[in-house]
Amino acid sequence: MNIAAMNLPRPRLPLAPVLSRDSLRAGSVARPPSVLDAGQVRLVTSGRIAIALALERMGVGAGDEVLLPAYHSPSMVPPVLWRQATPRFYRLRADTSVDLDDITRRATPATRVLVVTHYFGFPQAMAALRAWCDARGIFLLEDCAHAFFGAVDGRPLGTWGDYAIASSMKFFPVHEGGCLVSARHRLDGVTLRGAGPGFEAKALLAVLETSFRHGRLALLGRLLRPVLRLRDLAWGALKRRRAAAPQAQAQALAPASSDSGFEFEPRWLDKRSAWFSRLLVRSLPRAAIGARRRRHYQALEQMVRGLPGCRPLYPTLPEGVYPWQFPLLCDDPEALFMRLQQAGVPLVRFAWQRWPAMDAGTCEASSMLARSVLALPCHQELRADELEWIGVQLRQALSMGAEAS
Ligand SMILES: *Cc1c(COP(=O)(O)O)cnc(C)c1O
């Protein structure tokens, strides 16, 4: 969504993690399980590219059907179409759990894959879903886009599926990145190559710039200002040259991903994630990331307690859950969304846009969730004053609502 075009203020704090000195601070708690430890791993440029590669590994092709949740990111669908397979959407319950009766009704002899998403980092009941797939000879693709860390029933997320995918940008201060993981199959056939020096430079500078913009790494920001200026000049020259040569197709220096849209670009299928992204994903302290996300989630939970017109989507934060965002179920989501956006509070409305060809009546619960859930940031890089500020904005926005009614 183009915020500037809507005349809204710039978000006052980062929606997703940004690099700071705190990013490097290790925690004293135990490292949470991560999809990176779930099996063989390939670091690609986005979660959707990882989905496409997983489908390819599973031999999905024309005539096959793939079961996808009705509550989804539209970026999950183009990889299925790229394989020339047919997406079939299944129902969830209002608590975001998979409706087993519904997938049983929808499975046909052509069904090859069940895609299961751990929404906001809260795991699905994987033992039952694994058994369901095994009984039918259907592949399980575990979508850990919201769950880079965690375990359920004593087993790490990412180990339940035949393949698992994750989206690095949702958990790390990186410009691009996705993971393809398998605990059950070899990934030797997935060979990747670098996307070139322009991409590598962009992946590095974009992270630093985002960080400076949010007032992090300020000293480094001052030192690097001339470098960024040079980069802008070079970039401007490159653009002019491209404009002068219309036959040269302008190609973006980075793949489409969560913050740029829902497109799927097959030319990124064989590209490795940038060096800087891989460095951060591999080496930032996972224990601290996990612990801070849980602490921030709990702080938001405290702030929301007792407020009128909204409640957490999940009643508790169980052990072993490392949330992506804090999903808030709202009675009047439209008004609250407008007010919070006006105040500069960054929000995610997951599945606000869904695959247009899906029958809107497929799943009441999914439609309700897409409409009523506003997800607040709880990532590791929020500062105490920023969390407090979110609480103040939320109370104000809700009291405006109470006055208006
Ligand atoms: C973001 C997301 C993806 C895709 O990840 P990208 O890195 O944006 O390609 C897949 N599934 C879900 C549930 C997501 O939210």
The ligand as a MOL file (V3000), in Angstrom:
LIG
                    3D

  0  0  0     0  0            999 V3000
M  V30 BEGIN CTAB
M  V30 COUNTS 15 15 0 0 0
M  V30 BEGIN ATOM
M  V30 1 C 4.5050 -12.9970 3.7890 0
M  V30 2 C 3.8960 -14.3350 3.6120 0
M  V30 3 C 4.3560 -15.2340 2.6360 0
M  V30 4 C 5.3500 -14.8680 1.5640 0
M  V30 5 O 6.5340 -14.3590 2.0450 0
M  V30 6 P 7.3540 -13.2740 1.1690 0
M  V30 7 O 8.6970 -13.2870 1.8150 0
M  V30 8 O 6.6280 -11.9900 1.3000 0
M  V30 9 O 7.3630 -13.7640 -0.2340 0
M  V30 10 C 3.8240 -16.5090 2.6410 0
M  V30 11 N 2.8820 -16.8860 3.5130 0
M  V30 12 C 2.3940 -16.0310 4.4400 0
M  V30 13 C 1.3600 -16.5160 5.3900 0
M  V30 14 C 2.8800 -14.7300 4.5060 0
M  V30 15 O 2.3730 -13.8750 5.4070 0
M  V30 END ATOM
M  V30 BEGIN BOND
M  V30 1 1 1 2
M  V30 2 1 2 3
M  V30 3 2 2 14
M  V30 4 1 3 4
M  V30 5 2 3 10
M  V30 6 1 4 5
M  V30 7 1 5 6
M  V30 8 2 6 7
M  V30 9 1 6 8
M  V30 10 1 6 9
M  V30 11 1 10 11
M  V30 12 2 11 12
M  V30 13 1 12 13
M  V30 14 1 12 14
M  V30 15 1 14 15
M  V30 END BOND
M  V30 END CTAB
M  END
